[in-house]
Amino acid sequence: MNILILGSGGREHAFAHSISKSERCQKLFVAPGNAGTVDIATNIPIDVTDFKAVKAIVLEQNIEMVVVGPEDPLVQGISDFFREDEALKEVMLIGPSKRGALLEGSKERAKEFMSQHNIPTASYASFTKESLAAGKEFLETLEPPYVLKADGLAAGKGVLILDDLATAKKELENMLSHSKFGAASEKVVIEEFLDGIELSVFVLTDGKNYKILPTAKDYKRIGEGDKGLNTGGMGAVSPVPFADPTFLQKIEDRIVQPTVAGLREEDIDYRGFIFIGLIKVNDEPYVIEYNVRMGDPETEVVLPRIKTDLVTLLEAAYQQTLATCEMTIDNRAATTVMLVSGGYPEAYEKGKEIKGLEKVQDSIVFHAGTRKEADNVVTNGGRVLAVTSLAADFRSALKKSYQNIEQLHFDRMYYRTDIGFDL
């Protein structure tokens, strides 16, 4: 079949890498793609939230399956757009309906869903500009650190964790009254801080049944030892060593099953991925957040460990026949280390030539912020490349990734040398 992947990052290159190996994939397109996807697919330069442009490509190229990478088109309702269009309704779009996507599109909605379905999470309250004073009073009832979350999508930057009460009150005001995160912070969720170690669990669901994909842990901070500003992710490890079978069973029983059951009870059309951000507190799992797509850079360590044909799994999710599918996982560990532009996550320059890609051996280089310029590959974003390796354990895999990173270079290239340091 002809397949279209929407998105341009490392996650989408990882999808393209897996899907291109499937015997069921005849032609593969990525929109808009990057300098990595162009080697295994046809890139199409369109905006993923321009649904009319997406429709034109689907009809022109006889696309039978669309895999949606980023959250924006899902939250804006691309699944509903396909279902309601006579020419598109038979196309297998992998991603939840607009109602389902609200689990990521609104932090308040996600919290309400967890509360309704008895899914363990931190206690919380929501506030708007009109209830700013009440929000400041609520902060006074909490112990530090204080967690403030913009309700809407803020490109992974809308969460503040602050130790000082006065600073927390000031930032709450900045978010609600001064639009610190634009429309995303017209409403703010304040929640209790949970102290523990984080991990991510990924679920592919057809809305009735589910498959739990490999666990992963990513590293969000720019600096060594998890210091400094939050980023989109500086690296990831899969599986998570501290998630033993007993703990994983708790996650399935208390979080995954009630989540999928909740979607079914609320009659939400959900055929796609659920990314569950978790924290382990005293050996108990709590949900920090839901995302309604795969994570980045976690996808770059999760998908390479799935041995089953990915197209077959995605089709089963769409056809709601996941219960009949077997999924085989590679027992090896996978790690990825992200190479970023100097200055990221703040101001950075683009257009820096990347050298050494042809020298990488026994690792996969997933492109994120790259583009082709004549015969060269140049930087085109903050997060540029993800170097993924597989080995018997995560330390051996990391060693491979770091050895290959020594072959790569672009001006002001930066990466963390301590991925996996807390494991």
Secondary structure, DSSP 8 states (H G I E B T S, - for coil): -EEEEEE-SHHHHHHHHHHHT-TT-SEEEEEE--TTGGGTSEE----TT-HHHHHHHHHHTT--EEEE-SHHHHHTTHHHHHHT-TTTTTSEEES--HHHHHHHH-HHHHHHHHHHTT--B--EEEEEGGGHHHHHHHHHTS-SSEEEEESS--TT--EEEES-HHHHHHHHHHHHHS-TTGGGGSEEEEE----SEEEEEEEEE-SS-EEE---BEE--EEETTTEEEE-S-SEEEES-TT--HHHHHHHIIIIIHHHHHHHHHTT----EEEEEEEEEETTEEEEEEEESS--TTTHHHHGGGB-S-HHHHHHHHHHT-GGG----B-SSEEEEEEEE-TTTTSS-----B-B-GGG--SSEEEESSEEEETTEEEE-SSEEEEEEEEESSHHHHHHHHHHHHTT-B-TT-B--S-TTTT-
